Amino acid sequence: MTSTANNHKTCKLALVQLAVGADKDANLANARTHVLEAASKGANLIVLPECFNSPYGTNYFPEYAESLKEGPSVKALSAMAKDAKAYLIGGSIPERDLTDDKVYNTCTVYNPEGELIATHRKVHLFDIDVPGKIRFQESETLTAGKQLTHVDTEFGKIGVGICYDIRFPEPAMIAARKGCFAMIYPGAFNMTTGPLHWELLQRARAVDNQMYVAACSPARDVSASYHAWGHSTIVGPAGDVIQTTDEKQSIVYADLDLAKMNEFRQSIPLNNQRRFDLYVDVSKTQP
């Protein structure tokens, strides 16, 4: 397990847990205020929540969807990153692809010059049915993405997923093998899955791969149709919770110490113990 991270660069991460309402312009303005606040406190890697520019719901996705080329959200995010002089992982927005008219749940990533450097379409759609508690089917209006996303920054590589992507260990494992020092997940777990698995999954992805894992949620709005769990959290490579918050609008900060991460990887080595030749072909498993 290697890391291309530059240990001489200090990475200060900020998760911006935003209150999200029905007014897209107000959501974008609120995001800008908090992104600039995070930058003023030294953050140079800033993350927004899943679906930060619109209410979260299958009925809202087509209504709020916009093109990445022409939509107001991408322009606003680019300006935020440039004015903050920071890398910005722009949560996610409902994206309408003008070539096929399909709608995706898409994260856009910007460098400190405001340039769009990566996009990630949610690969694993949130289709669940917990009897008596919650039923939610993103696939009713969204199309799944088809690729994993790794972003080059001045600190090193970062892997990006969205919410339900975190339940699948393979993307984080691949990111670690590709040299990523962190996995970042904008997400919106709910009041059923949040208490059960929000922190657990972050810690699992972190300790499995000896990397930083962070998940950024919207703030909870009990008047909305979907109640987000909140509790945006940053987990260290040993699986320890470094910083977290409650359900209210807030910003979570942490310094990501890449030298310490590499020391931990050397202290408890996993890479030279893994027999990938045994894992790739399950037919080699003996009865």
C-alpha positions as CSV (number, residue, x, y, z in Angstrom):
1,M,0.0,0.0,0.0
2,T,1.8,3.1,-1.2
3,S,1.0,6.8,-0.9
4,T,2.0,9.6,-3.3
5,A,1.2,12.2,-0.7
6,N,3.6,15.0,-0.2
7,N,4.4,14.9,3.5
8,H,5.7,18.5,3.5
9,K,2.3,19.9,2.6
10,T,-0.2,20.4,5.5
11,C,-3.7,19.3,4.6
12,K,-6.4,20.9,6.7
13,L,-9.8,19.3,6.0
14,A,-13.1,21.0,6.6
15,L,-16.5,19.3,6.3
16,V,-19.3,21.8,5.8
17,Q,-22.5,20.4,7.2
18,L,-25.1,22.7,5.6
19,A,-28.8,23.3,6.2
20,V,-30.5,22.7,2.9
21,G,-33.8,24.1,1.8
22,A,-36.0,24.4,-1.3
23,D,-34.5,27.6,-2.6
24,K,-31.5,26.7,-4.8
25,D,-30.0,30.2,-4.9
26,A,-30.2,30.4,-1.1
27,N,-28.5,27.0,-0.8
28,L,-25.7,28.2,-3.1
29,A,-25.3,31.4,-1.1
30,N,-25.2,29.5,2.2
31,A,-22.6,27.1,0.8
32,R,-20.4,30.0,-0.3
33,T,-20.6,31.7,3.1
34,H,-19.5,28.6,4.9
35,V,-16.8,27.6,2.3
36,L,-15.2,31.0,2.7
37,E,-15.5,30.7,6.5
38,A,-13.7,27.4,6.4
39,A,-11.0,28.9,4.2
40,S,-10.6,31.8,6.6
41,K,-9.8,29.3,9.3
42,G,-7.0,27.7,7.3
43,A,-8.9,24.8,5.5
44,N,-7.3,24.0,2.1
45,L,-9.5,21.0,1.4
46,I,-13.2,21.7,1.8
47,V,-16.1,19.3,1.4
48,L,-19.8,20.0,1.0
49,P,-22.7,17.5,1.6
50,E,-24.5,15.2,-0.8
51,C,-27.3,17.1,-2.7
52,F,-26.4,20.4,-1.0
53,N,-28.2,22.6,-3.6
54,S,-31.7,20.9,-3.4
55,P,-33.9,18.9,-1.1
56,Y,-33.1,15.2,-1.1
57,G,-35.8,13.1,-2.7
58,T,-36.5,11.2,-5.9
59,N,-39.3,13.8,-6.8
60,Y,-36.8,16.6,-6.4
61,F,-33.9,15.2,-8.5
62,P,-35.4,15.8,-12.0
63,E,-36.8,19.2,-11.0
64,Y,-33.4,20.5,-9.6
65,A,-31.2,18.8,-12.1
66,E,-28.8,20.9,-14.2
67,S,-26.1,20.5,-16.7
68,L,-22.5,20.6,-15.6
69,K,-21.7,22.9,-18.5
70,E,-24.5,25.4,-18.2
71,G,-25.9,25.1,-14.7
72,P,-25.6,27.7,-11.9
73,S,-24.3,25.3,-9.3
74,V,-21.0,24.5,-11.1
75,K,-20.4,28.1,-11.8
76,A,-21.0,28.9,-8.1
77,L,-18.7,26.1,-6.9
78,S,-15.9,27.2,-9.2
79,A,-16.1,30.7,-7.8
80,M,-16.1,29.4,-4.2
81,A,-13.0,27.3,-4.8
82,K,-11.2,30.2,-6.5
83,D,-12.1,32.8,-3.9
84,A,-11.3,30.4,-1.0
85,K,-8.0,29.4,-2.7
86,A,-8.7,25.8,-1.7
87,Y,-9.6,22.5,-3.1
88,L,-13.3,22.0,-3.1
89,I,-15.2,18.7,-3.2
90,G,-18.6,20.1,-4.1
91,G,-20.8,17.6,-2.3
92,S,-23.2,16.4,-5.0
93,I,-25.9,17.9,-7.2
94,P,-28.6,16.4,-9.4
95,E,-26.9,16.4,-12.8
96,R,-28.8,16.3,-16.1
97,D,-26.7,14.9,-19.0
98,L,-27.8,16.9,-22.0
99,T,-26.6,14.1,-24.4
100,D,-29.0,11.4,-23.0
101,D,-31.3,13.4,-20.7
102,K,-30.5,11.1,-17.8
103,V,-30.2,12.4,-14.3
104,Y,-27.2,11.5,-12.1
105,N,-26.1,12.2,-8.5
106,T,-22.8,13.9,-9.2
107,C,-19.9,15.3,-7.3
108,T,-17.7,17.9,-8.9
109,V,-14.2,18.7,-7.6
110,Y,-12.2,22.0,-8.1
111,N,-8.7,23.1,-7.5
112,P,-7.7,26.4,-5.8
113,E,-7.9,28.2,-9.2
114,G,-11.5,27.2,-9.5
115,E,-10.9,24.7,-12.3
116,L,-13.0,21.6,-12.5
117,I,-10.6,18.7,-12.1
118,A,-12.9,15.7,-11.5
119,T,-16.4,14.5,-11.5
120,H,-17.9,11.5,-9.8
121,R,-21.3,10.1,-10.5
122,K,-22.7,8.0,-7.7
123,V,-22.0,4.4,-8.6
124,H,-24.2,2.6,-6.0
125,L,-27.7,4.0,-5.9
126,F,-29.6,4.2,-2.6
127,D,-32.3,1.6,-3.1
128,I,-33.5,0.3,0.3
129,D,-36.7,-0.9,1.9
130,V,-36.6,-1.4,5.7
131,P,-40.1,-2.6,6.6
132,G,-41.9,-0.2,8.9
133,K,-39.0,2.4,8.8
134,I,-37.9,3.7,5.4
135,R,-38.3,3.0,1.7
136,F,-36.2,5.0,-0.7
137,Q,-35.4,4.2,-4.4
138,E,-33.0,6.5,-6.1
139,S,-33.2,4.4,-9.2
140,E,-36.7,5.7,-9.8
141,T,-35.2,8.9,-11.2
142,L,-31.4,8.5,-11.1
143,T,-28.9,6.6,-13.3
144,A,-25.8,5.0,-11.7
145,G,-22.3,6.1,-12.6
146,K,-19.8,3.7,-14.1
147,Q,-16.4,4.7,-12.8
148,L,-14.4,5.2,-9.7
149,T,-12.8,8.6,-9.1
150,H,-9.3,9.5,-7.8
151,V,-8.2,13.1,-7.7
152,D,-4.7,14.4,-7.8
153,T,-4.0,17.3,-5.4
154,E,-0.9,19.0,-4.1
155,F,-1.2,16.8,-1.0
156,G,-1.5,13.6,-2.9
157,K,-4.4,11.5,-4.3
158,I,-7.9,11.5,-2.9
159,G,-10.6,9.0,-3.6
160,V,-14.2,10.3,-3.9
161,G,-17.5,8.4,-3.4
162,I,-21.1,9.4,-2.6
163,C,-23.1,8.1,0.3
164,Y,-24.2,4.5,-0.5
165,D,-20.8,4.0,-2.2
166,I,-19.3,3.8,1.3
167,R,-21.1,0.5,1.9
168,F,-18.9,-1.3,-0.7
169,P,-15.3,-1.9,0.4
170,E,-13.8,-2.4,-3.0
171,P,-13.7,1.3,-4.1
172,A,-11.8,2.3,-1.0
173,M,-9.5,-0.6,-1.3
174,I,-8.7,0.2,-4.9
175,A,-8.2,3.9,-3.9
176,A,-5.6,2.9,-1.3
177,R,-3.8,0.6,-3.9
178,K,-3.8,3.6,-6.3
179,G,-2.0,5.7,-3.7
180,C,-4.9,7.7,-2.2
181,F,-4.4,8.9,1.3
182,A,-8.1,9.6,1.9
183,M,-11.6,8.7,0.8
184,I,-14.1,11.5,0.9
185,Y,-17.9,10.7,0.9
186,P,-20.5,13.4,0.7
187,G,-23.5,11.5,2.1
188,A,-27.0,11.8,3.5
189,F,-27.7,8.8,5.8
190,N,-31.1,8.9,7.5
191,M,-32.5,8.4,10.9
192,T,-32.6,4.6,10.4
193,T,-29.3,3.9,8.8
194,G,-27.4,6.8,10.4
195,P,-27.4,5.5,14.0
196,L,-26.6,2.0,12.8
197,H,-23.9,2.4,10.2
198,W,-22.7,6.0,9.5
199,E,-19.7,6.0,11.8
200,L,-19.2,2.2,11.6
201,L,-18.7,2.2,7.9
202,Q,-16.3,5.1,8.0
203,R,-14.2,3.4,10.6
204,A,-14.3,0.2,8.6
205,R,-13.1,1.7,5.4
206,A,-10.4,3.6,7.3
207,V,-9.0,0.7,9.2
208,D,-9.2,-1.8,6.3
209,N,-7.1,0.5,4.2
210,Q,-5.1,2.5,6.8
211,M,-6.3,5.8,5.3
212,Y,-8.3,8.9,6.3
213,V,-12.0,8.7,5.7
214,A,-14.4,11.6,5.9
215,A,-18.2,11.8,5.3
216,C,-20.0,15.1,5.0
217,S,-23.8,15.2,5.6
218,P,-26.4,17.8,5.3
219,A,-27.8,19.2,8.6
220,R,-31.0,17.7,9.8
221,D,-34.3,19.4,8.9
222,V,-37.2,17.7,10.6
223,S,-39.6,19.8,8.5
224,A,-38.3,18.2,5.3
225,S,-39.6,15.0,3.8
226,Y,-36.1,13.3,4.3
227,H,-34.4,13.6,7.7
228,A,-30.6,13.5,7.4
229,W,-28.6,12.0,10.2
230,G,-26.0,14.7,10.2
231,H,-22.9,13.9,12.3
232,S,-20.3,14.7,9.7
233,T,-17.2,12.8,10.7
234,I,-13.4,12.5,10.0
235,V,-11.7,9.2,10.8
236,G,-8.0,8.5,11.0
237,P,-6.0,5.7,9.4
238,A,-6.2,3.6,12.7
239,G,-10.0,3.7,12.6
240,D,-10.2,6.4,15.3
241,V,-12.7,9.2,15.1
242,I,-10.7,12.4,15.0
243,Q,-13.6,14.9,14.8
244,T,-17.4,14.8,14.5
245,T,-20.4,16.9,15.2
246,D,-24.1,16.7,15.9
247,E,-27.1,17.2,13.6
248,K,-27.0,21.0,13.3
249,Q,-25.4,23.2,10.7
250,S,-21.7,23.4,11.5
251,I,-18.1,22.9,10.2
252,V,-15.8,20.0,11.2
253,Y,-12.1,20.6,11.0
254,A,-9.0,18.3,11.2
255,D,-5.4,18.3,10.1
256,L,-4.6,15.3,8.1
257,D,-1.0,14.2,9.1
258,L,0.2,12.2,6.2
259,A,3.6,11.4,7.8
260,K,1.8,9.8,10.8
261,M,-0.4,7.9,8.4
262,N,2.7,6.4,6.7
263,E,4.3,5.6,10.1
264,F,1.1,3.7,11.0
265,R,1.2,1.8,7.8
266,Q,4.8,0.8,8.4
267,S,4.1,-0.2,12.0
268,I,1.2,-2.5,11.1
269,P,2.0,-3.5,7.5
270,L,-0.8,-4.9,5.4
271,N,0.4,-4.6,1.9
272,N,3.1,-7.1,2.1
273,Q,0.8,-9.6,3.8
274,R,-2.0,-9.6,1.3
275,R,-2.1,-12.5,-1.1
276,F,-4.0,-10.9,-4.0
277,D,-3.3,-14.0,-6.2
278,L,-5.6,-15.9,-3.8
279,Y,-8.3,-13.3,-3.8
280,V,-8.7,-12.6,-7.5
281,D,-9.8,-16.0,-8.6
282,V,-12.4,-17.4,-6.1
283,S,-12.2,-20.8,-7.8
284,K,-8.9,-21.3,-6.1
285,T,-10.7,-21.6,-2.7
286,Q,-10.5,-25.1,-1.4
287,P,-13.6,-26.8,-0.1
